[in-house]
Structures are given as C-alpha cells and as structure tokens.
Amino acid sequence: MEKNGNILITGAAGFIGFFLAKRLLEEGFFVVGIDNMNAYYDVGLKEERLSELLGQEAFRFERADIADAGAVREIFQRVRPRIVVNLAAQAGVRYSITNPDSYITSNIVGFYNILEACRHSCDGAAKVEHLIYASSSSVYGQNRKVPYSTQDRVDNPVSLYAATKKSNELMAHAYSKLYDIPVTGLRFFTVYGPLGRPDMAYFGFTQKMVRQEPIQLFNYGDMYRDFTYIDDIVTGIRKVMENAPGPNGDGVRYRLYNIGSSSPVNLLHFVEVLENCLMKAGVIDRPAQKEYLPMQPGDVYQTFADVTDLERDFGFCPSTPLEKGLEQFAEWYAAYYADRGRK
Ligand SMILES: NC(=O)c1ccc[n+]([C@@H]2O[C@H](COP(=O)([O-])OP(=O)(O)OC[C@H]3O[C@@H](n4cnc5c(N)ncnc54)[C@H](O)[C@@H]3O)[C@@H](O)[C@H]2O)c1
C-alpha cells in the first residue's frame, strides 16, 4: 500500500482505533485521527491512548464530533484522506436502553456525515479510495444458526445499537452504489486486550475481582463467545486496507465481512484463564467469587463468526491464543492501575 496521502481514522482515541493508528504509524503512514473524547467510559483511558499517538510526528489529531457535518466536511477538505476507517460510534448494548439519543447521533447522523464527506471527495482531485467501517456481531441478534455467516438474514435486531449498525450497512451499500465509493464493512465480534474497554464483560469481571465482589455468570456459565485479540483485529483491518473491493456480482464496489476468531470459548473457561492471568500478574490474590444465574432475557447462548470469506480474500488467520491475549491484558492492567494507585 502506498505510504503517501493521509489515512483518516475516526474514533482514534478508542480501543481499536488507537491500536490501528499505532500500527499504521509504525509502518510509516500519515494518520489523522478524529475523536470527540466523550465520557461514555473513563476519559483517562482515551487520553492515555491519545498521548501515545500525539508523540509521533506523522500523527495529527482533530477533536471533533462526526455528528457535526460542518466539522467533518472541513476536516475532509483540509486532510483529503485517501483511506477512511470509521470506528467512531456509540458502542454498548445495554447503554442504548437509557441513552438512545447518542446512538442515533453518533451512529446514524455521524456515519451519514462520513458517507457524505466521502461522496463529495469525489468532486475534487482527492477522491477517497476506500472507506472501511465498523459493524458488529450484534446485528445477528438471536440468530440460532452457527457459525454466523454474512449470508444469514439479520433483519431482527434486538437492541437499538444493533439496529444502528445494520442501518450503517444499508447506508454504506447505497452510497457505494450511488457514488461508486469502494466500501468494506467489518462485523467485529468481541475484541479484547490491553487498554481495552471498561464497559466490556472481561474488564468488568476484572474490576469486580479486584474489589472482591462476586461476578455474575448467566446461564450458569454455559455460554460461548467468539473473542478476538486486538492485534489479530488490527492485522485483519490492515489486510483489508490493502485492497479496495472491485465490483461484486451486482456491480457495486461493496463488501461485508465477519472479523472474529471463529473459535468460541466457554465462559467458565474464559473466567478461569482470566483469573489465572490476573493472579500471575499480581492483580488479584485469590479466585473470583462467582454467582451462577439463569439466562437473562435478550442474551444469546453463543456467538461464532464464520470468517471463511476474510480468510479466502485476505488470508486472515487470527493466531493469538486466549492464554496469551489475557496475559497481555492482565500485565497491562497491573501496570496501568498500579501507576495510578486506583483499581
Ligand atoms: N470492541 C469490540 O468488541 C467491538 C465489537 C463490535 C463492534 N465494535 C465497533 O468497533 C468500533 C470501535 O470500537 P471500540 O471497541 O474501539 O470502541 P471505543 O468506544 O473504544 O471507540 C470509539 C471511539 O469513538 C469515539 N466517538 C464516539 N462517538 C463519536 C462521535 N460522535 N464523534 C467522534 N468520536 C466519537 C469515542 O470517544 C471512542 O474513543 C465501534 O464502531 C464499535 O461499535 C467493537
């Protein structure tokens, strides 16, 4: 991939955006990051990630809200990105019950502004060559068929978050078709790792273990999740960035892929590995107290990504074992919270 020209990443102070920006900078690319630094979770963590990027000459940061059409337009005109990776979004399933507005603002209006800016980049000399955007495994709702394939019907979302992500897929397809913008959508499954998101279960479990509070295991721990380590995800996105899609069977330069590990892990096993890693890193000194509860309404038994398309087209092959990934998380957690004297 050519090194000249800017790569624009929205949500660059976020978990995945930060690690992607870091990798691209290491490889010698120019990266512009957008983030509004909202307080959905600990802003200190976003600042921590950003401070590492800001130290690098080839990185520029734009503190902006993608829901602000004028700001997005102005940044696109000035930066003239070659490749755009849209990761900014309001994430989280449960939060969408109490804060629906932020999903519509960031995920619908914000994403529309990104599509419009890509469309109008076609008017000038610096056309966006490839837009990559984040969708989510949550679009599969309560799909019972496994593994989850992008061929499965996903018309029954069970959260507003999922509905906005499915809408993104439809909007992106329409813009790709109408304005001939090469677009790739990626349905992420549960991503974990150092500097991860405190709103996610493995992080919440860790905080509870530290406070010696019981962790809740629904369906008595009999659940399976497709966990993917952050480095594998970044490698996957990088591979996708190498090649903008050519016309598909309908003549549209649009593709949609699952990006996950494709080997679901039992929740009890996951917790056991997490406990061991946290004990080894000195974060906790005893196993977690566990509360075994029945299945919660709306929860899914299993998430399981069929990644054969991504494997076939890009040679995607996640390789980080759970033990290694959680060890990295635990070591980071120990160092980060020891430094700050808070847990
Ligand atoms: N991490 C996962 O397991 C996972 C799973 C499925 C989908 N995804 C999707 O992948 C993307 C990245 O996820 P993440 O885990 O890095 O989340 P994250 O919350 O850590 O990162 C998102 C970043 O976007 C920023 N942001 C949110 N709304 C914004 C707005 N309106 N304008 C500008 N910036 C805004 C936030 O401040 C945050 O830093 C998201 O779209 C998310 O929905 C992630």
The ligand as a Tripos MOL2 file, in Angstrom:
@<TRIPOS>MOLECULE
LIG
   44    48     1     0     0
SMALL
NO_CHARGES

@<TRIPOS>ATOM
      1 N1        -14.5660   -3.7160   20.6670 N.am      1 LIG1
      2 C1        -15.4610   -4.6040   20.2480 C.2       1 LIG1
      3 O1        -15.5130   -5.7390   20.7370 O.2       1 LIG1
      4 C2        -16.4420   -4.2440   19.1640 C.ar      1 LIG1
      5 C3        -17.3820   -5.2240   18.7900 C.ar      1 LIG1
      6 C4        -18.2930   -4.9070   17.7920 C.ar      1 LIG1
      7 C5        -18.2330   -3.6820   17.1390 C.ar      1 LIG1
      8 N2        -17.3210   -2.7520   17.5310 N.ar      1 LIG1
      9 C6        -17.3220   -1.4630   16.8440 C.3       1 LIG1
     10 O2        -15.9950   -1.1090   16.5050 O.3       1 LIG1
     11 C7        -15.8100    0.3030   16.6260 C.3       1 LIG1
     12 C8        -14.6650    0.6070   17.5530 C.3       1 LIG1
     13 O3        -14.9400    0.0210   18.8170 O.3       1 LIG1
     14 P1        -14.0280    0.2370   20.0920 P.3       1 LIG1
     15 O4        -14.1120   -1.0040   20.8930 O.co2     1 LIG1
     16 O5        -12.7170    0.7920   19.6960 O.co2     1 LIG1
     17 O6        -14.9000    1.3460   20.8510 O.3       1 LIG1
     18 P2        -14.4470    2.6520   21.6530 P.3       1 LIG1
     19 O7        -15.6770    3.1640   22.3290 O.co2     1 LIG1
     20 O8        -13.2530    2.3550   22.4930 O.co2     1 LIG1
     21 O9        -14.0070    3.6390   20.4900 O.3       1 LIG1
     22 C9        -14.8710    4.5130   19.8300 C.3       1 LIG1
     23 C10       -14.2800    5.9080   19.8970 C.3       1 LIG1
     24 O10       -15.1270    6.7750   19.1280 O.3       1 LIG1
     25 C11       -15.2970    7.9800   19.8140 C.3       1 LIG1
     26 N3        -16.5930    8.5370   19.4110 N.ar      1 LIG1
     27 C12       -17.8260    8.0570   19.7190 C.ar      1 LIG1
     28 N4        -18.7710    8.8330   19.1620 N.ar      1 LIG1
     29 C13       -18.1140    9.8000   18.4760 C.ar      1 LIG1
     30 C14       -18.5440   10.9060   17.6930 C.ar      1 LIG1
     31 N5        -19.8420   11.1750   17.5360 N.pl3     1 LIG1
     32 N6        -17.6120   11.6930   17.1200 N.ar      1 LIG1
     33 C15       -16.2880   11.4510   17.2900 C.ar      1 LIG1
     34 N7        -15.8210   10.4280   18.0380 N.ar      1 LIG1
     35 C16       -16.7300    9.6140   18.6170 C.ar      1 LIG1
     36 C17       -15.2400    7.6410   21.2930 C.3       1 LIG1
     37 O11       -14.8210    8.7370   22.0840 O.3       1 LIG1
     38 C18       -14.2440    6.4820   21.3250 C.3       1 LIG1
     39 O12       -12.9450    6.9590   21.6250 O.3       1 LIG1
     40 C19       -17.1520    0.8520   17.0760 C.3       1 LIG1
     41 O13       -17.8610    1.2840   15.9460 O.3       1 LIG1
     42 C20       -17.8440   -0.3350   17.7100 C.3       1 LIG1
     43 O14       -19.2510   -0.2080   17.6330 O.3       1 LIG1
     44 C21       -16.4270   -3.0160   18.5170 C.ar      1 LIG1
@<TRIPOS>BOND
     1     1     2 1
     2     2     3 2
     3     2     4 1
     4     4     5 ar
     5     4    44 ar
     6     5     6 ar
     7     6     7 ar
     8     7     8 ar
     9     8     9 1
    10     8    44 ar
    11     9    10 1
    12     9    42 1
    13    10    11 1
    14    11    12 1
    15    11    40 1
    16    12    13 1
    17    13    14 1
    18    14    15 2
    19    14    16 1
    20    14    17 1
    21    17    18 1
    22    18    19 2
    23    18    20 1
    24    18    21 1
    25    21    22 1
    26    22    23 1
    27    23    24 1
    28    23    38 1
    29    24    25 1
    30    25    26 1
    31    25    36 1
    32    26    27 ar
    33    26    35 ar
    34    27    28 ar
    35    28    29 ar
    36    29    30 ar
    37    29    35 ar
    38    30    31 1
    39    30    32 ar
    40    32    33 ar
    41    33    34 ar
    42    34    35 ar
    43    36    37 1
    44    36    38 1
    45    38    39 1
    46    40    41 1
    47    40    42 1
    48    42    43 1
@<TRIPOS>SUBSTRUCTURE
     1 LIG1         1 GROUP 0 **** ****
